[in-house]
Amino acid sequence: MIKIDERKETLKITRRRKIILDILKKHGHLDAYELFEHAKKIDSRISLSTVYRALAHFKKSKIVAERSFGENHSHYEVVSMV
């Protein structure tokens, strides 16, 4: 589990969340669909909605930042690991 000090709560890292986080750490600046495509190669049962839910948890915990580059979708990157 990852301890988020400033909010005094723990974010449970499931196997699929770990896959998503590891991909972001390795590749960075991916959009949700690109992230999904990478994750699908590792776990064929992962869904796009799982990716979006994991990203929402990571953003809330300030582990991942959402960036917009003038496109109609966002890219994500790991900003901190506590």
N, CA, C and O of each residue as an XYZ file, in Angstrom:
328
protein
N       0.831     -1.188      0.000
C       0.000      0.000      0.000
C       0.870      1.244      0.000
O       1.996      1.230      0.498
N       0.351      2.289     -0.549
C       1.056      3.560     -0.587
C       0.440      4.479      0.444
O      -0.773      4.683      0.459
N       1.268      5.029      1.298
C       0.787      5.953      2.332
C       0.831      7.373      1.782
O       1.877      7.842      1.335
N      -0.290      8.042      1.819
C      -0.393      9.418      1.377
C      -0.352     10.280      2.634
O      -1.370     10.439      3.309
N       0.810     10.836      2.953
C       1.030     11.535      4.219
C       0.121     12.734      4.421
O      -0.498     12.860      5.478
N       0.025     13.620      3.437
C      -0.691     14.871      3.659
C      -2.180     14.660      3.917
O      -2.817     15.523      4.521
N      -2.743     13.559      3.485
C      -4.167     13.328      3.697
C      -4.406     12.255      4.742
O      -5.552     11.984      5.101
N      -3.344     11.643      5.232
C      -3.436     10.627      6.285
C      -4.370      9.481      5.912
O      -5.165      9.010      6.725
N      -4.254      9.048      4.667
C      -5.039      7.894      4.262
C      -4.178      6.974      3.416
O      -3.113      7.368      2.940
N      -4.636      5.768      3.235
C      -3.895      4.771      2.486
C      -4.658      4.429      1.212
O      -5.869      4.210      1.233
N      -3.934      4.390      0.119
C      -4.519      4.017     -1.163
C      -4.173      2.564     -1.418
O      -2.998      2.204     -1.488
N      -5.173      1.742     -1.556
C      -4.947      0.333     -1.819
C      -4.506      0.172     -3.265
O      -5.189      0.615     -4.189
N      -3.363     -0.461     -3.448
C      -2.852     -0.708     -4.791
C      -3.145     -2.160     -5.148
O      -2.482     -3.079     -4.668
N      -4.145     -2.347     -5.994
C      -4.492     -3.678     -6.485
C      -3.514     -4.072     -7.587
O      -2.713     -3.252     -8.037
N      -3.580     -5.301     -8.009
C      -2.700     -5.787     -9.077
C      -2.883     -4.960    -10.341
O      -1.906     -4.588    -10.992
N      -4.123     -4.675    -10.684
C      -4.380     -3.903    -11.907
C      -3.947     -2.445    -11.756
O      -3.441     -1.854    -12.710
N      -4.134     -1.864    -10.592
C      -3.650     -0.493    -10.374
C      -2.134     -0.447    -10.465
O      -1.567      0.514    -10.985
N      -1.476     -1.486     -9.959
C      -0.018     -1.545    -10.040
C       0.426     -1.628    -11.492
O       1.394     -0.972    -11.878
N      -0.254     -2.410    -12.289
C       0.063     -2.507    -13.716
C      -0.020     -1.119    -14.349
O       0.889     -0.703    -15.067
N      -1.107     -0.412    -14.081
C      -1.331      0.910    -14.660
C      -0.255      1.888    -14.193
O       0.281      2.651    -14.995
N       0.056      1.867    -12.915
C       1.071      2.763    -12.372
C       2.450      2.453    -12.943
O       3.206      3.367    -13.274
N       2.777      1.184    -13.059
C       4.069      0.785    -13.621
C       4.204      1.244    -15.079
O       5.273      1.693    -15.493
N       3.142      1.133    -15.839
C       3.159      1.584    -17.238
C       3.378      3.089    -17.295
O       4.171      3.570    -18.105
N       2.687      3.834    -16.447
C       2.859      5.286    -16.425
C       4.285      5.668    -16.023
O       4.861      6.600    -16.584
N       4.848      4.956    -15.061
C       6.220      5.260    -14.643
C       7.195      4.983    -15.779
O       8.173      5.709    -15.953
N       6.934      3.947    -16.543
C       7.839      3.563    -17.624
C       7.681      4.458    -18.851
O       8.675      4.883    -19.442
N       6.431      4.748    -19.238
C       6.177      5.444    -20.500
C       5.805      6.910    -20.323
O       6.136      7.738    -21.171
N       5.118      7.241    -19.226
C       4.719      8.623    -18.967
C       3.936      9.268    -20.094
O       3.950      8.768    -21.219
N       3.270     10.341    -19.822
C       2.526     11.154    -20.795
C       1.649     10.340    -21.745
O       1.640     10.592    -22.950
N       0.931      9.393    -21.220
C       0.005      8.589    -22.034
C      -1.409      9.076    -21.807
O      -1.740      9.577    -20.732
N      -2.245      8.927    -22.827
C      -3.667      9.176    -22.598
C      -4.282      7.871    -22.090
O      -3.624      6.830    -22.089
N      -5.519      7.929    -21.666
C      -6.151      6.765    -21.035
C      -6.220      5.570    -21.992
O      -6.027      4.428    -21.576
N      -6.495      5.833    -23.268
C      -6.612      4.723    -24.215
C      -5.246      4.094    -24.491
O      -5.144      2.873    -24.602
N      -4.203      4.907    -24.603
C      -2.857      4.358    -24.795
C      -2.451      3.531    -23.581
O      -1.849      2.466    -23.718
N      -2.778      4.019    -22.419
C      -2.510      3.298    -21.186
C      -3.257      1.961    -21.174
O      -2.700      0.928    -20.801
N      -4.505      1.999    -21.580
C      -5.323      0.792    -21.679
C      -4.698     -0.224    -22.641
O      -4.654     -1.417    -22.342
N      -4.219      0.246    -23.789
C      -3.604     -0.652    -24.776
C      -2.363     -1.337    -24.209
O      -2.167     -2.532    -24.429
N      -1.531     -0.608    -23.490
C      -0.354     -1.205    -22.850
C      -0.778     -2.207    -21.779
O      -0.229     -3.306    -21.701
N      -1.752     -1.827    -20.958
C      -2.202     -2.686    -19.861
C      -2.828     -3.975    -20.387
O      -2.661     -5.037    -19.787
N      -3.537     -3.888    -21.490
C      -4.204     -5.049    -22.085
C      -3.191     -6.123    -22.484
O      -3.503     -7.314    -22.457
N      -1.988     -5.706    -22.852
C      -0.932     -6.667    -23.208
C      -0.453     -7.449    -21.995
O       0.020     -8.578    -22.128
N      -0.575     -6.852    -20.812
C      -0.142     -7.497    -19.575
C      -1.276     -8.300    -18.945
O      -1.065     -9.410    -18.457
N      -2.479     -7.730    -18.961
C      -3.659     -8.378    -18.378
C      -4.820     -8.220    -19.358
O      -5.425     -7.152    -19.449
N      -5.117     -9.268    -20.074
C      -6.144     -9.198    -21.131
C      -7.544     -8.932    -20.583
O      -8.450     -8.591    -21.343
N      -7.729     -9.084    -19.269
C      -9.058     -8.874    -18.684
C      -9.271     -7.451    -18.178
O     -10.361     -7.121    -17.711
N      -8.253     -6.609    -18.264
C      -8.395     -5.228    -17.794
C      -9.306     -4.462    -18.758
O      -9.269     -4.682    -19.969
N     -10.114     -3.571    -18.211
C     -11.047     -2.810    -19.046
C     -10.659     -1.326    -19.048
O      -9.918     -0.857    -18.183
N     -11.173     -0.615    -20.028
C     -10.929      0.823    -20.111
C     -11.504      1.531    -18.887
O     -10.917      2.496    -18.397
N     -12.639      1.063    -18.394
C     -13.227      1.684    -17.206
C     -12.338      1.474    -15.978
O     -12.280      2.344    -15.110
N     -11.650      0.342    -15.893
C     -10.700      0.111    -14.805
C      -9.573      1.132    -14.866
O      -9.143      1.653    -13.837
N      -9.097      1.415    -16.071
C      -8.039      2.404    -16.254
C      -8.521      3.775    -15.779
O      -7.816      4.456    -15.034
N      -9.714      4.180    -16.206
C     -10.254      5.478    -15.787
C     -10.457      5.557    -14.270
O     -10.164      6.587    -13.663
N     -10.952      4.484    -13.656
C     -11.143      4.481    -12.202
C      -9.805      4.581    -11.477
O      -9.675      5.319    -10.500
N      -8.818      3.838    -11.956
C      -7.485      3.892    -11.340
C      -6.891      5.286    -11.470
O      -6.313      5.805    -10.515
N      -7.029      5.895    -12.642
C      -6.517      7.249    -12.838
C      -7.196      8.235    -11.899
O      -6.544      9.129    -11.360
N      -8.487      8.082    -11.702
C      -9.217      8.964    -10.780
C      -8.676      8.820     -9.355
O      -8.491      9.816     -8.655
N      -8.425      7.582     -8.930
C      -7.859      7.353     -7.590
C      -6.467      7.960     -7.484
O      -6.143      8.599     -6.484
N      -5.646      7.764     -8.506
C      -4.284      8.288     -8.483
C      -4.273      9.812     -8.505
O      -3.446     10.434     -7.837
N      -5.171     10.410     -9.256
C      -5.248     11.875     -9.292
C      -5.674     12.418     -7.931
O      -5.094     13.383     -7.434
N      -6.677     11.803     -7.338
C      -7.168     12.234     -6.028
C      -6.068     12.146     -4.970
O      -5.994     12.974     -4.062
N      -5.231     11.144     -5.100
C      -4.139     10.941     -4.144
C      -2.875     11.704     -4.526
O      -1.857     11.605     -3.842
N      -2.941     12.456     -5.606
C      -1.833     13.297     -6.074
C      -0.600     12.485     -6.444
O       0.529     12.952     -6.289
N      -0.817     11.280     -6.930
C       0.263     10.437     -7.437
C       0.433     10.697     -8.924
O       1.545     10.663     -9.450
N      -0.679     10.955     -9.591
C      -0.705     11.181    -11.036
C      -1.304     12.548    -11.321
O      -2.254     12.979    -10.667
N      -0.730     13.220    -12.308
C      -1.265     14.509    -12.758
C      -1.890     14.341    -14.132
O      -1.406     13.576    -14.966
N      -2.965     15.067    -14.347
C      -3.648     15.070    -15.641
C      -3.217     16.329    -16.390
O      -3.289     17.434    -15.852
N      -2.774     16.158    -17.620
C      -2.297     17.281    -18.434
C      -3.095     17.356    -19.725
O      -3.403     16.338    -20.345
N      -3.422     18.576    -20.118
C      -4.099     18.811    -21.403
C      -3.163     19.617    -22.284
O      -2.589     20.615    -21.849
N      -3.016     19.183    -23.509
C      -2.122     19.847    -24.444
C      -2.895     20.400    -25.638
O      -2.431     20.321    -26.776
N      -4.075     20.959    -25.375
C      -4.875     21.529    -26.446
C      -5.572     20.486    -27.306
O      -6.056     20.795    -28.395
N      -5.622     19.263    -26.821
C      -6.307     18.189    -27.539
C      -7.647     17.939    -26.859
O      -7.943     18.532    -25.822
N      -8.446     17.070    -27.439
C      -9.751     16.780    -26.836
C      -9.673     15.659    -25.796
O     -10.702     15.118    -25.391
N      -8.461     15.310    -25.365
C      -8.274     14.319    -24.308
C      -7.051     14.704    -23.482
O      -6.258     15.558    -23.880
N      -6.915     14.072    -22.353
C      -5.822     14.382    -21.431
C      -4.754     13.308    -21.458
O      -4.992     12.172    -21.866
N      -3.578     13.696    -21.015
C      -2.470     12.768    -20.819
C      -2.153     12.729    -19.338
O      -2.446     13.675    -18.607
N      -1.554     11.637    -18.898
C      -1.303     11.428    -17.482
C       0.161     11.117    -17.254
O       0.824     10.501    -18.089
N       0.656     11.562    -16.092
C       2.039     11.267    -15.727
C       2.139     11.124    -14.220
O       1.382     11.743    -13.471
N       3.078     10.303    -13.786
C       3.334     10.127    -12.359
C       4.076     11.366    -11.870
O       5.067     11.785    -12.468
N       3.583     11.950    -10.768
C       4.233     13.143    -10.223
C       4.869     12.884     -8.869
O       5.810     13.582     -8.491
N       4.382     11.902     -8.135
C       5.011     11.596     -6.843
C       4.670     10.183     -6.409
O       3.589      9.660     -6.678
N       5.628      9.595     -5.733
C       5.417      8.296     -5.092
C       5.847      8.474     -3.660
O       7.028      8.690     -3.386
N       4.893      8.386     -2.728
C       5.187      8.595     -1.316
C       5.506      7.286     -0.659
O       5.783      7.249      0.540
